[in-house]
């Protein structure tokens, strides 16, 4: 995808049609308050259909993996 194509689409269109979530990191305070969320996406043609994310993890409130 070229930069001008990316800018001509809404974020929703990009995510739904062209991109796949490959990484997510949630940063929280000890009381569970979310401070920052990081997302990384790759073009779908660069992924093998798997997100590469471990969605089975048990993430406790207040835990900061980053």
C-alpha positions as a printed NumPy array, in Angstrom:
array([[  0.   ,   0.   ,   0.   ],
       [  1.295,   3.435,  -0.869],
       [  1.195,   6.392,   1.52 ],
       [ -1.371,   8.324,  -0.54 ],
       [ -3.67 ,   5.273,  -0.519],
       [ -3.356,   5.048,   3.253],
       [ -4.253,   8.712,   3.722],
       [ -7.268,   8.416,   1.422],
       [ -8.929,   5.795,   3.655],
       [-10.424,   5.965,   7.117],
       [ -8.69 ,   4.09 ,   9.928],
       [-11.647,   1.676,  10.042],
       [-11.29 ,   0.898,   6.321],
       [ -7.556,   0.305,   6.698],
       [ -7.953,  -2.041,   9.633],
       [-10.901,  -3.944,   8.178],
       [ -9.597,  -4.297,   4.636],
       [ -5.818,  -4.072,   4.56 ],
       [ -4.254,  -4.5  ,   7.989],
       [ -3.968,  -7.208,  10.602],
       [ -3.185,  -6.659,  14.288],
       [  0.195,  -8.222,  15.058],
       [  1.029,  -6.778,  18.489],
       [ -0.798,  -5.138,  21.39 ],
       [  0.644,  -3.921,  24.676],
       [ -1.46 ,  -2.395,  27.472],
       [  0.314,  -0.293,  30.11 ],
       [ -1.531,   0.101,  33.409],
       [ -1.063,   1.599,  36.848],
       [ -1.039,  -0.686,  39.92 ],
       [ -4.727,   0.103,  40.482],
       [ -5.641,  -1.16 ,  36.99 ],
       [ -5.998,   2.254,  35.34 ],
       [ -5.018,   2.008,  31.674],
       [ -2.336,   4.579,  30.853],
       [ -1.314,   3.634,  27.317],
       [ -2.197,   1.069,  24.671],
       [  0.167,   0.249,  21.823],
       [ -1.006,  -1.433,  18.641],
       [  1.054,  -2.639,  15.701],
       [ -0.509,  -3.632,  12.415],
       [  0.982,  -5.213,   9.295],
       [ -0.458,  -5.436,   5.809],
       [ -2.463,  -8.655,   5.534],
       [ -0.333,  -9.882,   2.642],
       [  2.708,  -9.857,   4.974],
       [  1.081, -12.114,   7.567],
       [  0.283, -15.798,   7.357],
       [ -3.212, -15.33 ,   8.757],
       [ -2.048, -15.584,  12.352],
       [ -1.769, -12.487,  14.526],
       [  1.369, -13.662,  16.265],
       [ -0.303, -12.624,  19.497],
       [ -0.789, -14.887,  22.497],
       [ -4.476, -14.217,  23.105],
       [ -4.741, -16.975,  25.704],
       [ -2.633, -15.158,  28.32 ],
       [ -4.179, -14.334,  31.666],
       [ -3.504, -10.641,  32.135],
       [ -4.233,  -9.436,  35.637],
       [ -5.475,  -5.891,  36.314],
       [ -2.525,  -3.706,  37.188],
       [ -0.007,  -5.845,  35.331],
       [  2.275,  -3.951,  32.965],
       [  3.969,  -6.175,  30.384],
       [  6.068,  -3.401,  28.928]])
